[in-house]
Amino acid sequence: MRALVSGGSSGIGASTCVRLAEAAIARGEQPMIAVCGHEKTTTQEEIVRSIQSLGGAAIALVGDLGDPDVPGQLVDAAVAEFGGLDALVANAGIVNPGAICDVSVEDWDTMFSVNLRGAWLLAKASHPHLTCSRGSACFTSSMSGQVPHAGSGAYSPSKAALTMLAQTLALEWAPDGIRVNVVSPGMTHTPMTEEMYADPQTKSAREGIIPLSRIADPTDIANVIEFLVGPLSGYVTGQDICVDGGFTKSILSHIPGRPGSKS
């Protein structure tokens, strides 16, 4: 399993890097993982060492996906190191909350350049290598790309566009034997959301509206990504799997006066 994971330095991406390595080793394959991040961090190096300690190969790559030259450079570096590519996990993303009318053109463009254009350029650069390996790709979107989220600024629009990008690629790349899918995380405890969930009241209130009654751990999302790029999903493409503990499907349950009740 030769994989490139953008946003692999922390959170969902970091868990995905390790999960891909574990699954490959369990199948008797040699994992080769490119752990990509915006800049060098100790966490990124820890992920590389974790994969190496499992018996896999891993490299740390850095670059700003908002720079249109970087995605191709990352793919080229991974292919040069591993001799090819079996899986792309386009996971990197940024968030900048705010009302739509308060978002500046600069902030809008920055959000789309990283969340959408960066993923698109990673996919373009990966396509010939995934064609050779008949590989797969998974894009990390969000439940906020499935349902509108007031106050999310350009984040929800960028994630909705990302989902459509991936599903369009699934159709265009199917003749090449490449599968493309989407994972849309719900409320997840990551370094990006650490401050929010450090507030016990906020954490409890959010858990109270999730049918499974807990905030997701990055591993919950990584498990689904590994499935979508792995061999067990060989007939799955063009799908958007929302990993949210049932939250987005529970909206009707919050209407006062449920069916069959007297309230």
C-alpha positions in Angstrom: 0.0 0.0 0.0 1.7 3.2 -1.3 -0.4 6.1 0.0 -0.2 9.9 0.2 -2.2 11.5 3.0 -2.6 15.3 2.9 -3.2 16.8 6.3 -1.5 13.8 7.7 0.4 15.6 10.5 -2.4 15.5 13.1 -6.0 14.6 13.8 -7.9 12.5 11.3 -5.0 12.6 8.9 -2.5 11.3 11.4 -4.8 8.5 12.5 -5.4 7.6 8.9 -1.7 7.3 8.2 -1.3 4.8 11.1 -4.5 2.9 10.2 -3.4 2.5 6.6 -0.1 1.1 7.8 -1.7 -1.3 10.3 -4.2 -2.6 7.7 -1.6 -3.1 5.0 0.6 -5.1 7.4 -2.4 -7.2 8.5 -2.8 -8.1 4.8 0.8 -9.0 4.4 1.6 -5.9 2.4 4.4 -3.4 2.9 2.9 0.0 3.8 4.6 3.1 2.3 3.0 6.3 3.6 3.7 9.9 2.6 2.7 11.9 5.7 2.0 15.4 4.3 1.6 18.6 6.4 1.6 22.3 6.0 5.0 22.6 7.8 7.4 20.4 9.8 6.1 19.5 13.2 7.1 17.1 16.0 3.7 15.4 15.6 4.4 14.7 11.9 7.8 13.1 12.8 6.1 11.0 15.5 3.6 9.7 12.9 6.5 8.7 10.6 8.3 7.0 13.4 5.1 5.1 14.5 4.7 3.7 11.0 8.3 2.8 10.8 8.0 1.0 14.2 5.2 -1.1 12.8 7.6 -2.2 10.0 6.4 0.1 7.3 8.1 2.9 5.4 7.1 6.5 5.8 8.3 10.0 4.7 7.4 13.4 5.9 6.5 15.9 3.2 5.6 19.6 3.7 4.0 22.3 1.7 1.1 24.8 1.6 -1.7 23.3 -0.5 -2.9 26.9 -1.2 0.1 27.2 -3.5 -0.9 25.6 -6.8 2.6 24.2 -7.4 2.7 22.2 -4.1 0.2 19.4 -4.8 2.1 18.2 -7.8 5.4 18.5 -5.9 4.0 16.3 -3.1 2.8 13.6 -5.4 6.1 13.6 -7.4 8.1 13.3 -4.1 5.9 10.4 -2.9 6.1 8.6 -6.3 9.9 9.1 -6.5 10.3 7.5 -3.0 7.8 4.7 -3.4 7.9 3.9 -7.1 4.2 4.6 -7.6 0.9 5.3 -5.7 -2.0 3.1 -4.7 -4.1 5.5 -2.7 -4.6 9.2 -2.3 -6.3 10.5 0.8 -7.1 14.2 0.2 -7.7 15.1 3.8 -6.1 18.6 4.4 -8.5 21.4 5.2 -8.9 24.7 7.0 -11.8 26.4 8.7 -12.5 30.1 9.4 -16.0 30.6 10.9 -18.1 33.7 10.2 -21.3 34.9 8.5 -21.2 34.6 4.8 -21.6 38.4 4.3 -18.7 39.0 6.6 -16.2 36.8 4.7 -13.6 38.8 2.7 -12.7 37.8 -0.8 -9.2 36.9 0.4 -10.6 34.6 3.1 -13.0 33.0 0.6 -10.3 32.4 -1.9 -8.0 31.0 0.8 -10.6 28.5 1.9 -11.3 27.3 -1.6 -7.7 27.2 -2.6 -6.9 24.7 0.2 -10.1 22.8 0.7 -11.0 22.5 -2.9 -8.3 23.5 -5.4 -5.6 21.7 -3.4 -7.5 18.5 -3.4 -8.3 18.8 -7.1 -4.6 19.4 -8.0 -3.6 16.4 -5.8 -6.1 14.3 -7.7 -4.8 15.5 -11.1 -1.2 14.8 -10.2 -2.1 11.4 -8.8 -4.3 10.2 -11.7 -1.6 8.7 -13.9 -0.1 6.8 -11.0 -3.5 5.6 -9.7 -4.3 4.5 -13.2 -1.2 2.3 -13.3 -2.0 0.7 -10.0 -5.8 0.7 -10.5 -5.8 2.5 -7.1 -8.3 4.5 -5.2 -8.8 7.9 -3.6 -10.8 9.2 -0.7 -11.6 12.9 0.0 -12.4 14.1 3.5 -15.4 16.4 3.3 -17.7 17.2 6.2 -21.3 16.8 7.4 -21.3 20.6 6.9 -20.9 19.9 3.2 -24.1 17.8 3.3 -26.3 20.2 5.2 -26.0 24.0 5.6 -24.2 25.3 8.6 -24.9 28.9 9.4 -21.8 30.7 10.6 -19.3 28.4 8.9 -18.2 31.0 6.5 -16.9 29.6 3.2 -16.2 26.2 4.9 -19.6 24.5 4.1 -19.6 25.7 0.5 -16.0 24.5 0.0 -16.8 21.1 1.4 -20.0 20.8 -0.6 -18.0 21.5 -3.7 -15.3 19.0 -2.6 -17.9 16.3 -2.4 -19.1 17.0 -5.9 -15.6 17.1 -7.2 -14.9 13.7 -5.8 -18.1 12.2 -7.1 -17.5 13.6 -10.6 -14.0 12.1 -10.5 -15.5 8.7 -9.5 -17.4 8.7 -12.8 -14.6 10.0 -14.9 -12.0 7.7 -13.5 -14.1 4.5 -13.3 -12.9 3.4 -16.8 -9.4 3.6 -15.5 -10.2 1.3 -12.7 -9.9 4.0 -10.1 -12.4 4.2 -7.3 -13.1 7.6 -5.6 -15.2 8.1 -2.5 -15.9 10.7 0.2 -15.9 10.5 4.0 -17.9 13.3 5.7 -17.0 13.5 9.4 -19.4 14.7 12.0 -18.4 16.3 15.3 -14.9 15.0 15.9 -12.4 15.7 18.7 -9.2 16.8 16.9 -6.5 19.4 17.7 -8.5 21.8 15.6 -11.6 21.4 17.9 -9.6 20.8 21.2 -10.5 24.2 22.7 -14.2 23.7 22.0 -14.4 20.3 23.6 -12.3 21.4 26.6 -15.5 23.1 27.7 -17.5 20.4 29.5 -20.8 22.1 28.9 -20.3 22.4 25.2 -19.0 18.8 25.0 -22.0 17.4 27.0 -24.5 19.5 25.0 -23.2 18.2 21.7 -23.1 14.6 22.9 -26.7 15.0 24.0 -27.9 15.5 20.4 -25.8 12.7 18.8 -27.7 9.4 18.7 -24.6 7.4 19.7 -24.0 9.9 22.5 -20.4 10.6 22.0 -18.0 12.9 20.0 -16.1 11.0 17.3 -12.4 10.2 17.8 -10.1 10.6 14.7 -9.8 6.8 14.6 -13.5 6.5 14.0 -13.0 8.5 10.7 -9.7 6.8 9.8 -11.3 3.4 10.0 -13.8 4.4 7.3 -11.1 6.0 5.1 -9.1 2.8 5.3 -12.1 0.8 4.2 -12.8 3.1 1.3 -9.2 3.0 -0.1 -8.7 -0.7 0.8 -9.5 -3.9 -1.0 -12.7 -4.6 0.9 -14.5 -1.8 -0.8 -13.6 -2.9 -4.3 -17.1 -2.3 -5.7 -17.7 1.0 -3.9 -17.2 4.3 -5.8 -18.9 7.7 -5.9 -20.2 7.4 -2.3 -20.3 9.9 0.5 -20.3 8.2 3.9 -21.2 10.5 6.7 -19.5 9.3 9.9 -21.4 11.3 12.5 -22.9 8.9 15.0 -26.3 9.3 13.4 -26.5 13.1 14.0 -27.5 14.3 10.5 -30.2 11.7 10.2 -31.7 12.6 13.6 -33.2 16.0 12.8 -36.8 14.9 12.8 -36.3 13.4 16.3 -35.9 16.9 17.7 -39.4 18.0 16.6 -41.6 18.4 19.7 -44.5 16.0 19.6 -43.1 12.8 18.1 -45.3 10.4 16.2 -47.2 8.2 18.6 -46.7 10.6 21.6 -49.2 12.8 23.3 -46.8 15.7 23.8 
